[in-house]
Amino acid sequence: MDTKLLDIIACPLCKGPVQYVKSQQLLVCRADRLAYPIRDGFPMMFEDEARTLDPMDPLLKD
């Protein structure tokens, strides 16, 4: 994932920051508890593509 892209990309719902999880190829919005997949190097930043994370999901920890 290009670091320049990560600097400008935001959650489409809350417009907040997303965290890149390289090992799982995800972008995580901790505020909305959503995980957006990255497919073939392209982030799928659509609400219907996102997976809702459980409040205790390890992806939500710092």
CHARMM-style PDB file with segment names, atoms N, HN, CA, C and O in Angstrom:
ATOM      1  N   MET     1       0.858  -1.170   0.000  1.00  0.00      PROA
ATOM      2  CA  MET     1       0.000   0.000   0.000  1.00  0.00      PROA
ATOM      3  C   MET     1       0.903   1.232   0.000  1.00  0.00      PROA
ATOM      4  O   MET     1       1.827   1.329   0.807  1.00  0.00      PROA
ATOM      5  N   ASP     2       0.641   2.146  -0.884  1.00  0.00      PROA
ATOM      6  HN  ASP     2      -0.110   2.066  -1.540  1.00  0.00      PROA
ATOM      7  CA  ASP     2       1.423   3.378  -1.014  1.00  0.00      PROA
ATOM      8  C   ASP     2       1.229   4.273   0.215  1.00  0.00      PROA
ATOM      9  O   ASP     2       0.096   4.588   0.580  1.00  0.00      PROA
ATOM     10  N   THR     3       2.317   4.677   0.843  1.00  0.00      PROA
ATOM     11  HN  THR     3       3.237   4.421   0.546  1.00  0.00      PROA
ATOM     12  CA  THR     3       2.221   5.502   2.048  1.00  0.00      PROA
ATOM     13  C   THR     3       1.610   6.869   1.760  1.00  0.00      PROA
ATOM     14  O   THR     3       0.957   7.442   2.633  1.00  0.00      PROA
ATOM     15  N   LYS     4       1.803   7.399   0.570  1.00  0.00      PROA
ATOM     16  HN  LYS     4       2.333   6.934  -0.139  1.00  0.00      PROA
ATOM     17  CA  LYS     4       1.181   8.688   0.226  1.00  0.00      PROA
ATOM     18  C   LYS     4      -0.341   8.550   0.189  1.00  0.00      PROA
ATOM     19  O   LYS     4      -1.067   9.446   0.621  1.00  0.00      PROA
ATOM     20  N   LEU     5      -0.805   7.434  -0.325  1.00  0.00      PROA
ATOM     21  HN  LEU     5      -0.216   6.707  -0.676  1.00  0.00      PROA
ATOM     22  CA  LEU     5      -2.250   7.186  -0.362  1.00  0.00      PROA
ATOM     23  C   LEU     5      -2.799   7.048   1.056  1.00  0.00      PROA
ATOM     24  O   LEU     5      -3.878   7.558   1.357  1.00  0.00      PROA
ATOM     25  N   LEU     6      -2.063   6.362   1.923  1.00  0.00      PROA
ATOM     26  HN  LEU     6      -1.186   5.948   1.678  1.00  0.00      PROA
ATOM     27  CA  LEU     6      -2.501   6.192   3.314  1.00  0.00      PROA
ATOM     28  C   LEU     6      -2.615   7.529   4.043  1.00  0.00      PROA
ATOM     29  O   LEU     6      -3.431   7.674   4.954  1.00  0.00      PROA
ATOM     30  N   ASP     7      -1.803   8.501   3.644  1.00  0.00      PROA
ATOM     31  HN  ASP     7      -1.141   8.383   2.905  1.00  0.00      PROA
ATOM     32  CA  ASP     7      -1.854   9.821   4.279  1.00  0.00      PROA
ATOM     33  C   ASP     7      -3.137  10.576   3.957  1.00  0.00      PROA
ATOM     34  O   ASP     7      -3.575  11.413   4.746  1.00  0.00      PROA
ATOM     35  N   ILE     8      -3.743  10.291   2.808  1.00  0.00      PROA
ATOM     36  HN  ILE     8      -3.387   9.611   2.167  1.00  0.00      PROA
ATOM     37  CA  ILE     8      -4.916  11.065   2.390  1.00  0.00      PROA
ATOM     38  C   ILE     8      -6.228  10.299   2.465  1.00  0.00      PROA
ATOM     39  O   ILE     8      -7.301  10.901   2.427  1.00  0.00      PROA
ATOM     40  N   ILE     9      -6.152   8.987   2.569  1.00  0.00      PROA
ATOM     41  HN  ILE     9      -5.280   8.498   2.600  1.00  0.00      PROA
ATOM     42  CA  ILE     9      -7.378   8.189   2.582  1.00  0.00      PROA
ATOM     43  C   ILE     9      -8.065   8.302   3.945  1.00  0.00      PROA
ATOM     44  O   ILE     9      -7.397   8.380   4.976  1.00  0.00      PROA
ATOM     45  N   ALA    10      -9.395   8.311   3.944  1.00  0.00      PROA
ATOM     46  HN  ALA    10      -9.938   8.247   3.107  1.00  0.00      PROA
ATOM     47  CA  ALA    10     -10.172   8.440   5.171  1.00  0.00      PROA
ATOM     48  C   ALA    10     -11.392   7.526   5.093  1.00  0.00      PROA
ATOM     49  O   ALA    10     -11.785   7.082   4.015  1.00  0.00      PROA
ATOM     50  N   CYS    11     -11.962   7.265   6.219  1.00  0.00      PROA
ATOM     51  HN  CYS    11     -11.643   7.626   7.095  1.00  0.00      PROA
ATOM     52  CA  CYS    11     -13.190   6.476   6.277  1.00  0.00      PROA
ATOM     53  C   CYS    11     -14.292   7.238   5.546  1.00  0.00      PROA
ATOM     54  O   CYS    11     -14.498   8.420   5.820  1.00  0.00      PROA
ATOM     55  N   PRO    12     -14.996   6.600   4.636  1.00  0.00      PROA
ATOM     56  CA  PRO    12     -16.045   7.304   3.898  1.00  0.00      PROA
ATOM     57  C   PRO    12     -17.258   7.673   4.760  1.00  0.00      PROA
ATOM     58  O   PRO    12     -18.039   8.545   4.379  1.00  0.00      PROA
ATOM     59  N   LEU    13     -17.423   7.026   5.908  1.00  0.00      PROA
ATOM     60  HN  LEU    13     -16.788   6.317   6.218  1.00  0.00      PROA
ATOM     61  CA  LEU    13     -18.566   7.334   6.760  1.00  0.00      PROA
ATOM     62  C   LEU    13     -18.302   8.511   7.685  1.00  0.00      PROA
ATOM     63  O   LEU    13     -19.056   9.484   7.693  1.00  0.00      PROA
ATOM     64  N   CYS    14     -17.222   8.421   8.471  1.00  0.00      PROA
ATOM     65  HN  CYS    14     -16.609   7.631   8.464  1.00  0.00      PROA
ATOM     66  CA  CYS    14     -16.972   9.461   9.470  1.00  0.00      PROA
ATOM     67  C   CYS    14     -15.887  10.451   9.044  1.00  0.00      PROA
ATOM     68  O   CYS    14     -15.650  11.453   9.719  1.00  0.00      PROA
ATOM     69  N   LYS    15     -15.238  10.163   7.930  1.00  0.00      PROA
ATOM     70  HN  LYS    15     -15.431   9.348   7.383  1.00  0.00      PROA
ATOM     71  CA  LYS    15     -14.142  11.000   7.409  1.00  0.00      PROA
ATOM     72  C   LYS    15     -12.919  10.991   8.322  1.00  0.00      PROA
ATOM     73  O   LYS    15     -12.034  11.836   8.194  1.00  0.00      PROA
ATOM     74  N   GLY    16     -12.877  10.033   9.241  1.00  0.00      PROA
ATOM     75  HN  GLY    16     -13.597   9.347   9.345  1.00  0.00      PROA
ATOM     76  CA  GLY    16     -11.760   9.904  10.162  1.00  0.00      PROA
ATOM     77  C   GLY    16     -10.636   9.067   9.582  1.00  0.00      PROA
ATOM     78  O   GLY    16     -10.758   8.534   8.479  1.00  0.00      PROA
ATOM     79  N   PRO    17      -9.535   8.948  10.326  1.00  0.00      PROA
ATOM     80  CA  PRO    17      -8.374   8.191   9.846  1.00  0.00      PROA
ATOM     81  C   PRO    17      -8.631   6.694   9.833  1.00  0.00      PROA
ATOM     82  O   PRO    17      -9.457   6.178  10.586  1.00  0.00      PROA
ATOM     83  N   VAL    18      -7.912   6.019   8.971  1.00  0.00      PROA
ATOM     84  HN  VAL    18      -7.241   6.439   8.359  1.00  0.00      PROA
ATOM     85  CA  VAL    18      -7.936   4.556   8.922  1.00  0.00      PROA
ATOM     86  C   VAL    18      -6.518   4.054   9.168  1.00  0.00      PROA
ATOM     87  O   VAL    18      -5.539   4.725   8.845  1.00  0.00      PROA
ATOM     88  N   GLN    19      -6.431   2.871   9.741  1.00  0.00      PROA
ATOM     89  HN  GLN    19      -7.227   2.325  10.003  1.00  0.00      PROA
ATOM     90  CA  GLN    19      -5.152   2.236  10.035  1.00  0.00      PROA
ATOM     91  C   GLN    19      -4.948   1.072   9.073  1.00  0.00      PROA
ATOM     92  O   GLN    19      -5.856   0.271   8.851  1.00  0.00      PROA
ATOM     93  N   TYR    20      -3.744   0.987   8.504  1.00  0.00      PROA
ATOM     94  HN  TYR    20      -3.007   1.638   8.684  1.00  0.00      PROA
ATOM     95  CA  TYR    20      -3.408  -0.085   7.577  1.00  0.00      PROA
ATOM     96  C   TYR    20      -2.937  -1.305   8.356  1.00  0.00      PROA
ATOM     97  O   TYR    20      -2.022  -1.212   9.174  1.00  0.00      PROA
ATOM     98  N   VAL    21      -3.568  -2.456   8.098  1.00  0.00      PROA
ATOM     99  HN  VAL    21      -4.312  -2.531   7.433  1.00  0.00      PROA
ATOM    100  CA  VAL    21      -3.165  -3.720   8.700  1.00  0.00      PROA
ATOM    101  C   VAL    21      -2.611  -4.582   7.568  1.00  0.00      PROA
ATOM    102  O   VAL    21      -3.343  -5.300   6.887  1.00  0.00      PROA
ATOM    103  N   LYS    22      -1.311  -4.487   7.393  1.00  0.00      PROA
ATOM    104  HN  LYS    22      -0.716  -3.904   7.945  1.00  0.00      PROA
ATOM    105  CA  LYS    22      -0.643  -5.134   6.262  1.00  0.00      PROA
ATOM    106  C   LYS    22      -0.871  -6.647   6.239  1.00  0.00      PROA
ATOM    107  O   LYS    22      -1.147  -7.217   5.184  1.00  0.00      PROA
ATOM    108  N   SER    23      -0.757  -7.294   7.399  1.00  0.00      PROA
ATOM    109  HN  SER    23      -0.532  -6.830   8.256  1.00  0.00      PROA
ATOM    110  CA  SER    23      -0.857  -8.754   7.458  1.00  0.00      PROA
ATOM    111  C   SER    23      -2.204  -9.284   6.962  1.00  0.00      PROA
ATOM    112  O   SER    23      -2.286 -10.408   6.465  1.00  0.00      PROA
ATOM    113  N   GLN    24      -3.255  -8.477   7.097  1.00  0.00      PROA
ATOM    114  HN  GLN    24      -3.188  -7.564   7.500  1.00  0.00      PROA
ATOM    115  CA  GLN    24      -4.592  -8.912   6.677  1.00  0.00      PROA
ATOM    116  C   GLN    24      -5.121  -8.139   5.475  1.00  0.00      PROA
ATOM    117  O   GLN    24      -6.242  -8.375   5.024  1.00  0.00      PROA
ATOM    118  N   GLN    25      -4.308  -7.212   4.953  1.00  0.00      PROA
ATOM    119  HN  GLN    25      -3.398  -7.020   5.319  1.00  0.00      PROA
ATOM    120  CA  GLN    25      -4.712  -6.381   3.818  1.00  0.00      PROA
ATOM    121  C   GLN    25      -6.062  -5.716   4.086  1.00  0.00      PROA
ATOM    122  O   GLN    25      -7.034  -5.904   3.355  1.00  0.00      PROA
ATOM    123  N   LEU    26      -6.080  -4.924   5.174  1.00  0.00      PROA
ATOM    124  HN  LEU    26      -5.290  -4.771   5.768  1.00  0.00      PROA
ATOM    125  CA  LEU    26      -7.278  -4.207   5.592  1.00  0.00      PROA
ATOM    126  C   LEU    26      -6.944  -2.767   5.935  1.00  0.00      PROA
ATOM    127  O   LEU    26      -5.813  -2.441   6.296  1.00  0.00      PROA
ATOM    128  N   LEU    27      -7.946  -1.916   5.817  1.00  0.00      PROA
ATOM    129  HN  LEU    27      -8.865  -2.181   5.524  1.00  0.00      PROA
ATOM    130  CA  LEU    27      -7.904  -0.571   6.372  1.00  0.00      PROA
ATOM    131  C   LEU    27      -8.979  -0.534   7.442  1.00  0.00      PROA
ATOM    132  O   LEU    27     -10.143  -0.828   7.168  1.00  0.00      PROA
ATOM    133  N   VAL    28      -8.598  -0.174   8.657  1.00  0.00      PROA
ATOM    134  HN  VAL    28      -7.653   0.064   8.880  1.00  0.00      PROA
ATOM    135  CA  VAL    28      -9.504  -0.227   9.797  1.00  0.00      PROA
ATOM    136  C   VAL    28      -9.842   1.175  10.272  1.00  0.00      PROA
ATOM    137  O   VAL    28      -8.956   1.988  10.534  1.00  0.00      PROA
ATOM    138  N   CYS    29     -11.144   1.446  10.381  1.00  0.00      PROA
ATOM    139  HN  CYS    29     -11.863   0.785  10.168  1.00  0.00      PROA
ATOM    140  CA  CYS    29     -11.627   2.670  11.003  1.00  0.00      PROA
ATOM    141  C   CYS    29     -12.033   2.287  12.419  1.00  0.00      PROA
ATOM    142  O   CYS    29     -13.038   1.608  12.627  1.00  0.00      PROA
ATOM    143  N   ARG    30     -11.242   2.729  13.388  1.00  0.00      PROA
ATOM    144  HN  ARG    30     -10.425   3.280  13.219  1.00  0.00      PROA
ATOM    145  CA  ARG    30     -11.524   2.379  14.780  1.00  0.00      PROA
ATOM    146  C   ARG    30     -12.778   3.093  15.295  1.00  0.00      PROA
ATOM    147  O   ARG    30     -13.501   2.540  16.123  1.00  0.00      PROA
ATOM    148  N   ALA    31     -13.038   4.289  14.826  1.00  0.00      PROA
ATOM    149  HN  ALA    31     -12.451   4.738  14.154  1.00  0.00      PROA
ATOM    150  CA  ALA    31     -14.201   5.050  15.289  1.00  0.00      PROA
ATOM    151  C   ALA    31     -15.513   4.353  14.925  1.00  0.00      PROA
ATOM    152  O   ALA    31     -16.438   4.301  15.735  1.00  0.00      PROA
ATOM    153  N   ASP    32     -15.588   3.819  13.706  1.00  0.00      PROA
ATOM    154  HN  ASP    32     -14.837   3.861  13.048  1.00  0.00      PROA
ATOM    155  CA  ASP    32     -16.809   3.155  13.245  1.00  0.00      PROA
ATOM    156  C   ASP    32     -16.763   1.640  13.388  1.00  0.00      PROA
ATOM    157  O   ASP    32     -17.741   0.955  13.088  1.00  0.00      PROA
ATOM    158  N   ARG    33     -15.608   1.105  13.853  1.00  0.00      PROA
ATOM    159  HN  ARG    33     -14.814   1.661  14.096  1.00  0.00      PROA
ATOM    160  CA  ARG    33     -15.396  -0.336  13.987  1.00  0.00      PROA
ATOM    161  C   ARG    33     -15.654  -1.063  12.672  1.00  0.00      PROA
ATOM    162  O   ARG    33     -16.377  -2.058  12.623  1.00  0.00      PROA
ATOM    163  N   LEU    34     -15.037  -0.535  11.597  1.00  0.00      PROA
ATOM    164  HN  LEU    34     -14.449   0.273  11.637  1.00  0.00      PROA
ATOM    165  CA  LEU    34     -15.179  -1.149  10.282  1.00  0.00      PROA
ATOM    166  C   LEU    34     -13.817  -1.516   9.722  1.00  0.00      PROA
ATOM    167  O   LEU    34     -12.830  -0.814   9.943  1.00  0.00      PROA
ATOM    168  N   ALA    35     -13.773  -2.632   8.990  1.00  0.00      PROA
ATOM    169  HN  ALA    35     -14.575  -3.202   8.810  1.00  0.00      PROA
ATOM    170  CA  ALA    35     -12.561  -3.076   8.309  1.00  0.00      PROA
ATOM    171  C   ALA    35     -12.850  -3.130   6.810  1.00  0.00      PROA
ATOM    172  O   ALA    35     -13.707  -3.885   6.351  1.00  0.00      PROA
ATOM    173  N   TYR    36     -12.119  -2.317   6.067  1.00  0.00      PROA
ATOM    174  HN  TYR    36     -11.422  -1.704   6.440  1.00  0.00      PROA
ATOM    175  CA  TYR    36     -12.274  -2.254   4.612  1.00  0.00      PROA
ATOM    176  C   TYR    36     -11.198  -3.123   3.961  1.00  0.00      PROA
ATOM    177  O   TYR    36     -10.017  -2.964   4.269  1.00  0.00      PROA
ATOM    178  N   PRO    37     -11.581  -4.038   3.065  1.00  0.00      PROA
ATOM    179  CA  PRO    37     -10.589  -4.904   2.430  1.00  0.00      PROA
ATOM    180  C   PRO    37      -9.784  -4.157   1.366  1.00  0.00      PROA
ATOM    181  O   PRO    37     -10.230  -3.164   0.792  1.00  0.00      PROA
ATOM    182  N   ILE    38      -8.585  -4.678   1.131  1.00  0.00      PROA
ATOM    183  HN  ILE    38      -8.222  -5.485   1.597  1.00  0.00      PROA
ATOM    184  CA  ILE    38      -7.743  -4.197   0.032  1.00  0.00      PROA
ATOM    185  C   ILE    38      -7.620  -5.368  -0.931  1.00  0.00      PROA
ATOM    186  O   ILE    38      -7.147  -6.441  -0.559  1.00  0.00      PROA
ATOM    187  N   ARG    39      -8.045  -5.158  -2.159  1.00  0.00      PROA
ATOM    188  HN  ARG    39      -8.429  -4.286  -2.461  1.00  0.00      PROA
ATOM    189  CA  ARG    39      -8.008  -6.221  -3.168  1.00  0.00      PROA
ATOM    190  C   ARG    39      -7.153  -5.771  -4.341  1.00  0.00      PROA
ATOM    191  O   ARG    39      -7.362  -4.700  -4.910  1.00  0.00      PROA
ATOM    192  N   ASP    40      -6.203  -6.597  -4.685  1.00  0.00      PROA
ATOM    193  HN  ASP    40      -6.033  -7.467  -4.223  1.00  0.00      PROA
ATOM    194  CA  ASP    40      -5.292  -6.308  -5.800  1.00  0.00      PROA
ATOM    195  C   ASP    40      -4.656  -4.931  -5.664  1.00  0.00      PROA
ATOM    196  O   ASP    40      -4.428  -4.242  -6.658  1.00  0.00      PROA
ATOM    197  N   GLY    41      -4.370  -4.533  -4.421  1.00  0.00      PROA
ATOM    198  HN  GLY    41      -4.554  -5.092  -3.613  1.00  0.00      PROA
ATOM    199  CA  GLY    41      -3.712  -3.260  -4.163  1.00  0.00      PROA
ATOM    200  C   GLY    41      -4.642  -2.058  -4.095  1.00  0.00      PROA
ATOM    201  O   GLY    41      -4.183  -0.931  -3.912  1.00  0.00      PROA
ATOM    202  N   PHE    42      -5.941  -2.284  -4.239  1.00  0.00      PROA
ATOM    203  HN  PHE    42      -6.314  -3.200  -4.387  1.00  0.00      PROA
ATOM    204  CA  PHE    42      -6.912  -1.189  -4.232  1.00  0.00      PROA
ATOM    205  C   PHE    42      -7.838  -1.298  -3.022  1.00  0.00      PROA
ATOM    206  O   PHE    42      -8.472  -2.335  -2.826  1.00  0.00      PROA
ATOM    207  N   PRO    43      -7.925  -0.240  -2.206  1.00  0.00      PROA
ATOM    208  CA  PRO    43      -8.828  -0.280  -1.062  1.00  0.00      PROA
ATOM    209  C   PRO    43     -10.286  -0.197  -1.505  1.00  0.00      PROA
ATOM    210  O   PRO    43     -10.655   0.643  -2.327  1.00  0.00      PROA
ATOM    211  N   MET    44     -11.101  -1.081  -0.948  1.00  0.00      PROA
ATOM    212  HN  MET    44     -10.801  -1.763  -0.281  1.00  0.00      PROA
ATOM    213  CA  MET    44     -12.533  -1.106  -1.238  1.00  0.00      PROA
ATOM    214  C   MET    44     -13.236  -0.262  -0.167  1.00  0.00      PROA
ATOM    215  O   MET    44     -13.693  -0.790   0.847  1.00  0.00      PROA
ATOM    216  N   MET    45     -13.316   1.028  -0.398  1.00  0.00      PROA
ATOM    217  HN  MET    45     -12.945   1.457  -1.222  1.00  0.00      PROA
ATOM    218  CA  MET    45     -13.817   1.970   0.607  1.00  0.00      PROA
ATOM    219  C   MET    45     -15.308   2.242   0.431  1.00  0.00      PROA
ATOM    220  O   MET    45     -15.737   3.389   0.306  1.00  0.00      PROA
ATOM    221  N   PHE    46     -16.077   1.173   0.425  1.00  0.00      PROA
ATOM    222  HN  PHE    46     -15.728   0.242   0.526  1.00  0.00      PROA
ATOM    223  CA  PHE    46     -17.529   1.255   0.327  1.00  0.00      PROA
ATOM    224  C   PHE    46     -18.124   0.597   1.560  1.00  0.00      PROA
ATOM    225  O   PHE    46     -17.639  -0.443   2.005  1.00  0.00      PROA
ATOM    226  N   GLU    47     -19.163   1.189   2.111  1.00  0.00      PROA
ATOM    227  HN  GLU    47     -19.557   2.034   1.749  1.00  0.00      PROA
ATOM    228  CA  GLU    47     -19.774   0.662   3.327  1.00  0.00      PROA
ATOM    229  C   GLU    47     -20.210  -0.794   3.162  1.00  0.00      PROA
ATOM    230  O   GLU    47     -20.055  -1.595   4.083  1.00  0.00      PROA
ATOM    231  N   ASP    48     -20.751  -1.139   1.999  1.00  0.00      PROA
ATOM    232  HN  ASP    48     -20.878  -0.489   1.250  1.00  0.00      PROA
ATOM    233  CA  ASP    48     -21.228  -2.513   1.803  1.00  0.00      PROA
ATOM    234  C   ASP    48     -20.083  -3.514   1.635  1.00  0.00      PROA
ATOM    235  O   ASP    48     -20.314  -4.721   1.703  1.00  0.00      PROA
ATOM    236  N   GLU    49     -18.862  -3.040   1.420  1.00  0.00      PROA
ATOM    237  HN  GLU    49     -18.675  -2.060   1.365  1.00  0.00      PROA
ATOM    238  CA  GLU    49     -17.690  -3.914   1.339  1.00  0.00      PROA
ATOM    239  C   GLU    49     -17.040  -4.107   2.707  1.00  0.00      PROA
ATOM    240  O   GLU    49     -16.271  -5.049   2.897  1.00  0.00      PROA
ATOM    241  N   ALA    50     -17.341  -3.228   3.656  1.00  0.00      PROA
ATOM    242  HN  ALA    50     -17.966  -2.463   3.502  1.00  0.00      PROA
ATOM    243  CA  ALA    50     -16.689  -3.248   4.966  1.00  0.00      PROA
ATOM    244  C   ALA    50     -17.273  -4.340   5.853  1.00  0.00      PROA
ATOM    245  O   ALA    50     -18.431  -4.737   5.724  1.00  0.00      PROA
ATOM    246  N   ARG    51     -16.427  -4.803   6.750  1.00  0.00      PROA
ATOM    247  HN  ARG    51     -15.486  -4.481   6.854  1.00  0.00      PROA
ATOM    248  CA  ARG    51     -16.819  -5.796   7.743  1.00  0.00      PROA
ATOM    249  C   ARG    51     -16.887  -5.087   9.089  1.00  0.00      PROA
ATOM    250  O   ARG    51     -15.953  -4.381   9.469  1.00  0.00      PROA
ATOM    251  N   THR    52     -17.998  -5.273   9.814  1.00  0.00      PROA
ATOM    252  HN  THR    52     -18.757  -5.846   9.504  1.00  0.00      PROA
ATOM    253  CA  THR    52     -18.136  -4.689  11.144  1.00  0.00      PROA
ATOM    254  C   THR    52     -17.322  -5.504  12.134  1.00  0.00      PROA
ATOM    255  O   THR    52     -17.394  -6.733  12.162  1.00  0.00      PROA
ATOM    256  N   LEU    53     -16.541  -4.791  12.949  1.00  0.00      PROA
ATOM    257  HN  LEU    53     -16.482  -3.793  12.925  1.00  0.00      PROA
ATOM    258  CA  LEU    53     -15.689  -5.454  13.931  1.00  0.00      PROA
ATOM    259  C   LEU    53     -16.358  -5.484  15.296  1.00  0.00      PROA
ATOM    260  O   LEU    53     -17.009  -4.521  15.703  1.00  0.00      PROA
ATOM    261  N   ASP    54     -16.193  -6.584  15.987  1.00  0.00      PROA
ATOM    262  HN  ASP    54     -15.664  -7.366  15.656  1.00  0.00      PROA
ATOM    263  CA  ASP    54     -16.655  -6.735  17.352  1.00  0.00      PROA
ATOM    264  C   ASP    54     -15.872  -5.758  18.242  1.00  0.00      PROA
ATOM    265  O   ASP    54     -14.688  -5.536  17.991  1.00  0.00      PROA
ATOM    266  N   PRO    55     -16.493  -5.171  19.266  1.00  0.00      PROA
ATOM    267  CA  PRO    55     -15.778  -4.212  20.121  1.00  0.00      PROA
ATOM    268  C   PRO    55     -14.491  -4.776  20.737  1.00  0.00      PROA
ATOM    269  O   PRO    55     -13.584  -4.009  21.058  1.00  0.00      PROA
ATOM    270  N   MET    56     -14.399  -6.074  20.904  1.00  0.00      PROA
ATOM    271  HN  MET    56     -15.136  -6.697  20.642  1.00  0.00      PROA
ATOM    272  CA  MET    56     -13.203  -6.685  21.493  1.00  0.00      PROA
ATOM    273  C   MET    56     -12.212  -7.196  20.439  1.00  0.00      PROA
ATOM    274  O   MET    56     -11.222  -7.840  20.786  1.00  0.00      PROA
ATOM    275  N   ASP    57     -12.468  -6.917  19.173  1.00  0.00      PROA
ATOM    276  HN  ASP    57     -13.272  -6.393  18.891  1.00  0.00      PROA
ATOM    277  CA  ASP    57     -11.589  -7.388  18.105  1.00  0.00      PROA
ATOM    278  C   ASP    57     -10.184  -6.813  18.298  1.00  0.00      PROA
ATOM    279  O   ASP    57     -10.040  -5.618  18.553  1.00  0.00      PROA
ATOM    280  N   PRO    58      -9.153  -7.642  18.181  1.00  0.00      PROA
ATOM    281  CA  PRO    58      -7.772  -7.174  18.330  1.00  0.00      PROA
ATOM    282  C   PRO    58      -7.381  -6.072  17.332  1.00  0.00      PROA
ATOM    283  O   PRO    58      -6.457  -5.303  17.598  1.00  0.00      PROA
ATOM    284  N   LEU    59      -8.062  -5.992  16.210  1.00  0.00      PROA
ATOM    285  HN  LEU    59      -8.813  -6.616  15.994  1.00  0.00      PROA
ATOM    286  CA  LEU    59      -7.761  -4.952  15.222  1.00  0.00      PROA
ATOM    287  C   LEU    59      -8.070  -3.559  15.752  1.00  0.00      PROA
ATOM    288  O   LEU    59      -7.560  -2.573  15.219  1.00  0.00      PROA
ATOM    289  N   LEU    60      -8.888  -3.459  16.781  1.00  0.00      PROA
ATOM    290  HN  LEU    60      -9.302  -4.260  17.213  1.00  0.00      PROA
ATOM    291  CA  LEU    60      -9.257  -2.161  17.331  1.00  0.00      PROA
ATOM    292  C   LEU    60      -8.309  -1.667  18.423  1.00  0.00      PROA
ATOM    293  O   LEU    60      -8.444  -0.549  18.920  1.00  0.00      PROA
ATOM    294  N   LYS    61      -7.356  -2.510  18.784  1.00  0.00      PROA
ATOM    295  HN  LYS    61      -7.246  -3.419  18.380  1.00  0.00      PROA
ATOM    296  CA  LYS    61      -6.382  -2.117  19.823  1.00  0.00      PROA
ATOM    297  C   LYS    61      -5.251  -1.330  19.190  1.00  0.00      PROA
ATOM    298  O   LYS    61      -4.934  -1.499  18.012  1.00  0.00      PROA
ATOM    299  N   ASP    62      -4.643  -0.457  20.002  1.00  0.00      PROA
ATOM    300  HN  ASP    62      -4.901  -0.320  20.959  1.00  0.00      PROA
ATOM    301  CA  ASP    62      -3.510   0.336  19.507  1.00  0.00      PROA
ATOM    302  C   ASP    62      -2.255  -0.477  19.408  1.00  0.00      PROA
ATOM    303  OT1 ASP    62      -1.213   0.043  19.009  1.00  0.00      PROA
TER     304      ASP     62
END
